[in-house]
Amino acid sequence: MSTLQTKLTTDTWVVASWDEFIHISENPAYQKAKCYYYNGQMRIETTPVSPDHASNHVLILFAIILYCTIKAIAVNGLDNCSYRKTGVKEAQPDISYYIGERSQLAPTGSAVVNLDNVPSPDLAIEIADTSLADDIGQKRLLYEDLEVAEYWVVDVQNAQIIAFAIISNNGSRRITQSEILPGLPISLLEEALRRSRDENQAQVGAWLLAQFQQL
């Protein structure tokens, strides 16, 4: 337990064993924290969620469900769900989705999702306010290893979405249109984020509805 003999440094990657990670992540003091483990390091995020972060989270969650509803795409979304490959890695994306034929594979229950028994989601999304550099860096590598189909980072401060398609065994590449949500341009969601700075969510929702119906 040498790594954790001093006060735990949060909101950055810290060298730790898997047992140390589990010990910390199950500590009641970190009940509301987001927990990640990758490549022999853990990250415990305790930074309070800002109103802008929370608002963008709600908008993206709503937009994707609305799009799938209009386009008759089967989907099951999960909010702040933890995915664990025992002894190896863990991720807790802000939002994740199982889409199309795989929607029925979305996990249920009250425990951390065990990726030894359940496949990874198709889409993982991180809402980045103060964590942008890590979200497009180390976490992107983590989601590549988890083999999600797409990984999006919502840059709260700049109202941008940095979207990646994960290439099996070959990293990831930037995309401007979703490949698992056919016909959905990332730029349209970015415009919705910008509009949300001046309009209420019902107004932005009505605008999104009109845009999605035209696609």
C-alpha positions as CSV (number, residue, x, y, z in Angstrom):
1,M,0.0,0.0,0.0
2,S,3.0,2.3,-0.4
3,T,1.3,4.5,-3.0
4,L,-1.4,5.4,-0.6
5,Q,0.5,6.0,2.6
6,T,0.2,9.7,2.2
7,K,-3.0,11.7,1.5
8,L,-4.5,10.5,-1.8
9,T,-4.0,12.9,-4.7
10,T,-7.2,13.2,-6.6
11,D,-8.1,14.4,-10.1
12,T,-4.9,13.1,-11.5
13,W,-3.5,9.7,-12.4
14,V,-1.7,7.9,-9.5
15,V,0.3,4.7,-9.6
16,A,-1.7,2.0,-7.7
17,S,-2.3,-1.7,-7.7
18,W,-5.8,-3.0,-8.5
19,D,-6.4,-3.8,-4.8
20,E,-5.5,-0.3,-3.9
21,F,-7.9,1.1,-6.4
22,I,-10.8,-1.1,-5.2
23,H,-10.0,-0.1,-1.6
24,I,-10.2,3.6,-2.5
25,S,-13.2,3.4,-4.8
26,E,-15.2,1.6,-2.2
27,N,-14.4,4.1,0.5
28,P,-17.5,6.0,1.5
29,A,-15.5,9.2,1.4
30,Y,-15.4,8.8,-2.4
31,Q,-19.0,7.6,-2.9
32,K,-19.7,10.5,-5.2
33,A,-16.4,10.5,-7.0
34,K,-15.8,9.1,-10.5
35,C,-13.3,6.3,-10.6
36,Y,-11.0,5.1,-13.4
37,Y,-8.2,2.5,-13.6
38,Y,-5.9,2.0,-16.5
39,N,-2.3,0.8,-17.2
40,G,-1.5,0.4,-13.5
41,Q,-2.8,3.8,-12.5
42,M,-6.0,5.1,-10.9
43,R,-7.8,8.4,-11.2
44,I,-10.3,9.5,-8.6
45,E,-12.3,12.6,-9.8
46,T,-13.7,14.7,-7.0
47,T,-14.0,18.0,-8.7
48,P,-17.5,19.5,-8.1
49,V,-19.8,19.5,-11.2
50,S,-20.4,23.0,-12.4
51,P,-23.8,24.3,-13.7
52,D,-22.3,24.4,-17.3
53,H,-21.1,20.8,-17.0
54,A,-24.5,19.7,-15.7
55,S,-26.4,21.6,-18.3
56,N,-24.3,20.2,-21.2
57,H,-24.7,16.7,-19.7
58,V,-28.5,17.0,-19.7
59,L,-28.6,18.5,-23.3
60,I,-26.5,15.8,-24.9
61,L,-28.4,13.0,-23.0
62,F,-31.7,14.5,-24.3
63,A,-30.4,15.1,-27.9
64,I,-29.3,11.5,-28.5
65,I,-32.5,10.0,-27.1
66,L,-34.5,12.4,-29.2
67,Y,-32.5,11.6,-32.4
68,C,-32.9,7.8,-31.8
69,T,-36.7,8.3,-31.2
70,I,-37.2,10.2,-34.4
71,K,-35.1,7.9,-36.5
72,A,-36.5,4.7,-34.9
73,I,-33.0,3.6,-33.6
74,A,-33.2,1.2,-30.7
75,V,-31.1,2.6,-27.8
76,N,-30.5,2.1,-24.1
77,G,-28.6,4.9,-22.3
78,L,-26.8,4.8,-19.0
79,D,-25.9,7.8,-16.8
80,N,-22.6,7.7,-14.9
81,C,-22.4,3.9,-15.1
82,S,-19.1,2.1,-14.1
83,Y,-17.6,-0.5,-16.4
84,R,-15.0,-2.9,-14.9
85,K,-12.6,-5.4,-16.4
86,T,-11.6,-7.0,-13.2
87,G,-7.9,-6.5,-12.3
88,V,-7.2,-4.6,-15.4
89,K,-9.3,-1.4,-16.0
90,E,-12.3,0.6,-15.0
91,A,-14.1,3.5,-16.6
92,Q,-17.1,5.7,-15.6
93,P,-18.2,7.7,-18.6
94,D,-20.7,10.5,-17.9
95,I,-23.1,9.0,-20.5
96,S,-23.0,5.7,-22.4
97,Y,-25.2,3.9,-24.9
98,Y,-26.0,0.5,-26.3
99,I,-27.4,1.1,-29.8
100,G,-29.3,-0.8,-32.5
101,E,-29.3,-4.6,-32.2
102,R,-26.9,-4.3,-29.2
103,S,-29.4,-2.1,-27.2
104,Q,-30.7,-5.3,-25.6
105,L,-27.3,-6.0,-24.2
106,A,-27.4,-3.0,-21.9
107,P,-26.7,-4.2,-18.4
108,T,-29.2,-4.0,-15.5
109,G,-28.7,-4.3,-11.7
110,S,-27.2,-2.3,-8.9
111,A,-23.5,-3.4,-9.2
112,V,-20.6,-2.2,-11.2
113,V,-20.9,-3.6,-14.8
114,N,-18.6,-6.6,-15.1
115,L,-17.1,-6.5,-18.6
116,D,-16.1,-10.2,-18.3
117,N,-19.9,-10.9,-18.7
118,V,-21.3,-7.9,-20.5
119,P,-19.9,-6.2,-23.7
120,S,-18.7,-2.6,-23.6
121,P,-21.2,0.1,-24.7
122,D,-21.3,1.4,-28.3
123,L,-20.9,5.0,-27.4
124,A,-19.1,6.6,-24.4
125,I,-19.2,10.3,-23.7
126,E,-17.2,12.4,-21.2
127,I,-18.4,16.0,-20.4
128,A,-15.2,17.9,-20.0
129,D,-15.1,21.2,-18.1
130,T,-11.8,21.1,-16.1
131,S,-10.6,17.6,-17.4
132,L,-10.4,18.2,-21.1
133,A,-6.7,17.3,-21.6
134,D,-7.1,14.0,-19.7
135,D,-10.4,13.2,-21.5
136,I,-8.8,13.4,-24.9
137,G,-5.6,11.9,-23.7
138,Q,-5.3,9.0,-21.2
139,K,-9.0,8.3,-21.1
140,R,-9.2,8.1,-24.8
141,L,-6.6,5.3,-24.6
142,L,-8.7,3.6,-22.0
143,Y,-11.8,3.7,-24.1
144,E,-9.8,2.4,-27.1
145,D,-8.8,-0.6,-25.0
146,L,-12.5,-1.0,-23.9
147,E,-13.3,-1.2,-27.6
148,V,-16.3,1.1,-27.6
149,A,-17.4,2.0,-31.1
150,E,-17.3,5.7,-30.6
151,Y,-16.0,8.0,-27.9
152,W,-17.0,11.7,-27.6
153,V,-15.6,14.5,-25.5
154,V,-17.8,17.5,-24.9
155,D,-15.7,20.6,-24.4
156,V,-17.9,22.6,-22.1
157,Q,-16.0,25.8,-22.3
158,N,-15.8,26.0,-26.1
159,A,-19.1,24.3,-26.9
160,Q,-17.3,21.7,-29.0
161,I,-17.5,17.9,-29.3
162,I,-14.3,16.0,-30.1
163,A,-15.6,12.7,-31.5
164,F,-13.5,9.6,-32.2
165,A,-14.3,6.3,-34.0
166,I,-12.5,3.5,-32.3
167,I,-10.6,1.2,-34.7
168,S,-10.3,-2.3,-33.3
169,N,-6.6,-3.0,-32.4
170,N,-5.6,0.2,-34.1
171,G,-6.4,3.2,-32.0
172,S,-8.9,5.9,-33.0
173,R,-9.6,8.6,-35.5
174,R,-11.5,11.9,-35.5
175,I,-14.9,12.0,-37.0
176,T,-17.3,14.8,-37.9
177,Q,-20.4,12.6,-38.3
178,S,-21.4,9.7,-36.1
179,E,-21.1,6.3,-37.6
180,I,-23.2,4.4,-35.0
181,L,-26.0,7.0,-35.2
182,P,-26.3,7.3,-39.0
183,G,-26.8,10.7,-40.4
184,L,-26.1,12.6,-37.2
185,P,-23.5,15.4,-37.8
186,I,-21.5,16.4,-34.8
187,S,-21.7,20.1,-35.8
188,L,-25.5,20.1,-35.2
189,L,-25.0,19.0,-31.6
190,E,-22.3,21.7,-31.2
191,E,-24.8,24.3,-32.4
192,A,-27.3,23.1,-29.9
193,L,-24.6,23.6,-27.1
194,R,-24.0,27.1,-28.3
195,R,-27.8,27.9,-28.4
196,S,-28.2,26.6,-24.9
197,R,-26.1,29.6,-23.6
198,D,-28.9,32.0,-24.6
199,E,-32.0,29.8,-24.9
200,N,-33.7,27.5,-22.4
201,Q,-33.7,23.8,-22.8
202,A,-37.2,23.6,-24.2
203,Q,-36.3,26.1,-26.9
204,V,-33.1,24.2,-27.8
205,G,-35.1,21.0,-27.8
206,A,-37.7,22.4,-30.2
207,W,-34.8,23.5,-32.5
208,L,-33.2,20.1,-32.4
209,L,-36.5,18.4,-33.1
210,A,-36.9,20.5,-36.3
211,Q,-33.3,19.8,-37.4
212,F,-33.5,16.1,-36.8
213,Q,-36.8,15.8,-38.8
214,Q,-35.0,17.4,-41.8
215,L,-32.1,15.0,-41.8
